[in-house]
Amino acid sequence: MFLSLVLVFAGIAVLVFSANVLVETSSNLALRWGVSLAVIGAIVVGFGTSLPELAVSLASAVRNDIDLAAGNVVGSMVANLSLVLGGAVLISRVSISTNGRSLYLPLSLLSTLVFIFFIRGGISRWEGGVMILLLLLSLTLMYRKGAEEETGLGSNLQKDKGAIAAQFNLTKELAKLIASLAGVVIASYGVTEGAIDLADRWGVKSGFIGISLIAVGTSLPELVASTVAAKKGKYGLIIGTVLGSNVFNGFGIGGFIGLIAPGESEDGSIVGTLDTTLTLAAVALSAIFILSGRKIVRTEAGILLASYIVWMILVGA
């Protein structure tokens, strides 16, 4: 038990440090390459922070536990849109701008719907192939969106690029980016492993672990990265990270599970009719808040956190 506690607390410390470096490096790369923060957040940070979910879900699927893999992905997607967004606002004590929602929100919602539809009863290789194709299409759209935003930024962007060009070292920045991504993945894995062991020792039901403990553990990178970004005023990174991570979770993880370890669901309750309805309701609430205005304020953040707790209790029961 002592080792598990060390893994949890040490992992969180490394996670915070790595996320801070990740946000700063991503911001520098965005300015240097003339790409919007939302695009960098969706493609670079979103992918990096989804690696823990990918590792856990693939490991589960290879062990023929499709239900645990599905629970981790669904739980992480709901956590991103409620726990991460709400937590980032409340912890940082600042409202979060929702600019950039025109592209990333539809892709995020589509990935959630497609994953839940395909995972019902299990997943096959052709379904995995379809999701990988949808992931590639989504990445292409994100990149083109970034090119359009780069054109619209005009001279202000050129001034910002010129200001950092003299002190910008591409090799150093890329090395920091890779190291911070590695720190995020390793730390989140340690936190998750320690938390799972503690849950087993404390007698928590295994059905509850998939959507709660594992999902929350693998969503810690998104929460920490979004909170750090909020404190630094990098709001574009937050929406990009949260929604981009969902795209990778649904299309990417679902696709890799189908291609590498297809299989049948034994339980299937996590994507049953009732639980699917509850999941879609939680996702819809988050979407409404994102679309309703230009910022997510503390009242809405509190509602998102409350909805996540209610969803986790009802689905995990």
C-alpha positions in Angstrom: 0.0 0.0 0.0 2.9 2.4 0.8 4.3 2.0 -2.7 0.9 2.7 -4.2 0.6 5.9 -2.2 4.1 6.9 -3.4 3.1 6.3 -7.0 0.0 8.4 -6.7 1.5 11.4 -5.0 4.9 11.4 -6.8 3.0 10.9 -10.1 0.8 13.9 -9.5 3.9 16.0 -8.8 5.6 14.9 -12.0 2.3 15.4 -13.8 2.0 19.0 -12.7 5.6 19.9 -13.7 5.4 18.1 -17.1 2.0 19.8 -17.9 3.5 23.2 -17.2 6.4 22.6 -19.6 4.0 21.1 -22.1 1.8 24.3 -22.1 4.7 26.6 -22.5 6.4 24.6 -25.2 3.2 24.2 -27.2 2.6 28.0 -27.0 6.0 28.7 -28.3 5.6 26.3 -31.2 2.2 27.7 -32.1 3.7 31.2 -32.3 6.8 30.1 -34.2 4.9 28.1 -36.8 1.9 30.5 -37.0 -0.6 27.9 -35.9 -3.4 28.8 -33.5 -3.2 27.6 -29.9 -6.4 25.7 -30.3 -4.9 23.6 -33.1 -1.7 22.9 -31.2 -3.8 22.0 -28.2 -6.0 19.6 -30.2 -3.3 17.9 -32.2 -0.1 18.0 -30.0 -1.4 18.3 -26.4 -4.7 16.5 -27.1 -2.8 13.5 -28.5 -0.2 13.5 -25.8 -2.7 13.6 -23.0 -4.7 10.8 -24.6 -1.8 8.4 -24.5 -2.6 7.2 -21.0 -6.1 6.2 -22.1 -4.6 4.5 -25.2 -2.2 2.5 -23.1 -4.7 1.4 -20.5 -7.5 0.6 -23.1 -5.2 -1.3 -25.4 -3.8 -3.3 -22.5 -7.3 -4.2 -21.4 -8.4 -5.1 -24.9 -5.4 -7.4 -25.4 -6.4 -9.2 -22.2 -9.9 -9.6 -23.8 -11.5 -7.1 -21.4 -13.3 -5.0 -23.9 -15.7 -3.7 -21.2 -12.9 -2.2 -19.1 -11.4 -0.6 -22.3 -14.8 0.8 -23.2 -15.4 2.0 -19.7 -12.1 3.8 -19.7 -12.7 5.6 -23.0 -16.3 6.6 -22.3 -15.4 7.7 -18.8 -12.5 9.7 -20.1 -14.6 11.5 -22.7 -17.3 12.4 -20.2 -14.6 13.5 -17.7 -13.0 15.8 -20.4 -16.2 17.6 -21.0 -17.3 18.0 -17.4 -14.6 17.3 -14.8 -11.7 18.8 -16.8 -13.6 21.9 -18.0 -15.3 22.5 -14.7 -12.2 21.7 -12.6 -10.0 24.0 -14.7 -12.3 26.9 -14.1 -12.7 26.4 -10.4 -9.1 25.6 -9.7 -7.7 28.5 -11.8 -10.5 30.8 -10.7 -10.8 32.3 -14.2 -13.5 31.9 -16.8 -12.5 29.9 -19.9 -13.1 31.2 -23.4 -14.8 28.8 -25.7 -13.5 30.3 -29.0 -12.6 27.6 -31.6 -15.7 25.5 -30.9 -17.0 25.7 -34.5 -14.8 22.8 -35.6 -13.6 21.0 -32.5 -16.9 20.6 -30.8 -18.7 18.8 -33.7 -15.7 16.5 -34.1 -15.6 15.7 -30.4 -19.3 14.9 -30.3 -19.1 12.8 -33.4 -16.2 10.8 -32.0 -18.2 10.1 -28.9 -21.3 9.0 -30.8 -19.3 6.8 -33.2 -17.3 5.1 -30.5 -20.4 4.3 -28.4 -22.2 3.0 -31.6 -19.4 0.8 -32.7 -18.4 -0.6 -29.3 -21.9 -1.9 -28.5 -21.5 -5.7 -28.2 -17.9 -5.5 -29.1 -15.7 -4.1 -31.9 -14.4 -5.6 -35.2 -11.4 -4.8 -37.4 -13.5 -3.0 -40.1 -15.0 -0.8 -37.4 -11.6 0.0 -36.1 -10.5 0.8 -39.7 -13.4 3.2 -40.1 -12.5 5.1 -36.9 -8.9 5.4 -37.9 -10.0 6.9 -41.2 -12.3 9.3 -39.3 -9.3 10.3 -37.1 -7.2 11.1 -40.1 -10.0 13.1 -41.6 -10.4 15.0 -38.3 -6.7 15.8 -38.2 -6.8 17.1 -41.7 -9.7 19.4 -40.9 -7.9 20.6 -37.8 -4.8 21.4 -39.8 -6.7 23.3 -42.4 -8.5 25.2 -39.7 -5.1 26.2 -38.3 -4.0 27.4 -41.8 -7.1 29.6 -42.1 -6.6 31.1 -38.6 -3.0 31.7 -39.4 -4.0 33.8 -42.4 -6.6 35.7 -40.3 -4.1 36.6 -37.6 -2.1 38.9 -40.0 0.5 41.3 -38.9 0.0 40.8 -35.1 1.0 37.2 -35.5 4.1 38.2 -37.5 5.1 40.6 -34.7 4.8 37.8 -32.1 6.8 35.4 -34.3 9.5 38.0 -34.8 9.7 38.7 -31.0 10.5 35.0 -30.2 12.4 34.2 -33.4 15.7 35.5 -32.0 15.6 33.3 -28.9 13.8 30.3 -30.4 15.7 27.0 -30.6 13.7 24.5 -32.5 15.7 21.5 -31.4 15.5 22.5 -27.7 11.8 23.2 -27.9 11.0 19.9 -29.6 13.1 18.1 -27.0 11.2 19.8 -24.2 7.9 18.9 -25.9 8.8 15.2 -26.2 10.2 15.1 -22.6 7.1 16.8 -21.2 4.8 14.4 -23.1 6.8 11.4 -21.8 6.5 12.8 -18.3 2.8 13.2 -18.6 2.3 9.6 -19.9 4.7 8.0 -17.3 3.3 10.0 -14.4 -0.3 9.3 -15.3 0.4 5.6 -15.7 2.0 5.6 -12.2 -1.0 7.5 -10.7 -3.4 5.1 -12.3 -1.6 1.9 -11.3 -1.3 3.1 -7.7 -4.9 4.1 -7.6 -6.1 0.8 -9.0 -4.1 -1.1 -6.4 -5.5 1.0 -3.6 -9.0 0.5 -4.9 -8.5 -3.3 -4.9 -7.1 -3.2 -1.4 -10.1 -1.1 -0.2 -12.6 -3.4 -1.9 -14.0 -1.0 -4.5 -16.2 -2.8 -7.1 -14.3 -3.5 -10.3 -17.3 -2.3 -12.4 -16.9 1.1 -10.9 -13.2 1.3 -11.4 -13.4 1.5 -15.2 -15.5 4.6 -15.6 -14.3 6.3 -12.4 -10.9 5.6 -11.0 -9.2 4.6 -14.2 -11.0 7.2 -16.3 -10.2 10.0 -13.8 -6.6 8.8 -13.5 -6.0 8.8 -17.2 -7.8 12.2 -17.5 -5.5 13.9 -15.0 -3.1 15.1 -17.8 -6.0 17.0 -19.5 -7.1 18.4 -16.1 -3.6 19.6 -15.1 -2.7 20.9 -18.6 -6.0 22.8 -18.8 -5.7 24.3 -15.3 -2.1 25.4 -16.0 -3.2 26.8 -19.4 -6.1 28.7 -17.7 -3.7 30.3 -15.1 -1.4 31.4 -17.9 -4.3 32.8 -20.0 -3.7 30.2 -22.8 -7.5 29.7 -23.3 -7.1 28.4 -26.9 -5.1 25.4 -25.6 -7.9 24.4 -23.2 -10.7 24.0 -25.7 -8.2 22.4 -28.2 -6.9 20.0 -25.5 -10.2 18.9 -24.2 -12.0 18.5 -27.5 -9.0 17.3 -29.3 -8.4 14.7 -26.7 -11.9 13.4 -27.1 -11.3 13.0 -30.9 -8.3 10.9 -30.2 -10.1 9.0 -27.4 -13.1 8.1 -29.6 -11.6 7.7 -33.1 -8.0 6.9 -32.2 -8.3 4.6 -29.3 -11.4 2.9 -30.6 -9.7 2.5 -34.0 -6.5 0.9 -32.5 -8.6 -1.4 -30.3 -10.5 -2.6 -33.3 -7.4 -3.1 -35.4 -5.1 -4.6 -32.8 -7.4 -6.4 -30.4 -11.0 -6.8 -31.7 -13.3 -8.7 -29.5 -16.8 -9.1 -28.0 -18.2 -7.4 -24.9 -19.1 -9.7 -22.1 -21.1 -7.2 -20.0 -21.8 -4.3 -22.2 -23.6 -2.3 -19.5 -21.4 0.7 -20.0 -22.9 1.1 -23.5 -26.3 -0.2 -22.7 -29.5 1.8 -23.4 -29.8 3.4 -20.0 -26.1 4.2 -19.5 -25.8 5.5 -23.1 -28.7 7.8 -22.5 -27.1 9.1 -19.3 -23.7 9.5 -21.1 -25.2 11.4 -24.0 -27.1 13.7 -21.6 -23.9 14.6 -19.7 -22.1 15.3 -23.0 -25.1 17.4 -24.3 -25.0 19.5 -21.1 -21.3 20.3 -21.7 -22.0 21.1 -25.4 -24.8 23.5 -24.4 -22.4 25.4 -22.1 -19.7 25.6 -24.7 -22.2 26.9 -27.3 -24.2 29.2 -25.1 -21.5 32.0 -24.7 -17.9 33.0 -25.1 -16.8 31.8 -21.7 -17.5 29.0 -19.1 -18.0 30.8 -15.8 -17.7 29.3 -12.3 -21.5 28.6 -11.9 -21.5 26.6 -15.1 -18.3 24.9 -13.9 -19.9 23.8 -10.7 -22.9 22.4 -12.6 -20.5 20.4 -14.9 -18.7 18.9 -11.9 -22.0 18.0 -10.2 -23.3 16.4 -13.5 -20.1 14.4 -13.7 -20.5 13.1 -10.1 -24.2 12.2 -10.7 -23.3 10.5 -14.0 -20.5 8.5 -12.4 -22.7 7.3 -9.6 -25.7 6.3 -11.8 -23.6 4.6 -14.5 -21.2 2.9 -12.1 -24.0 1.6 -9.9 
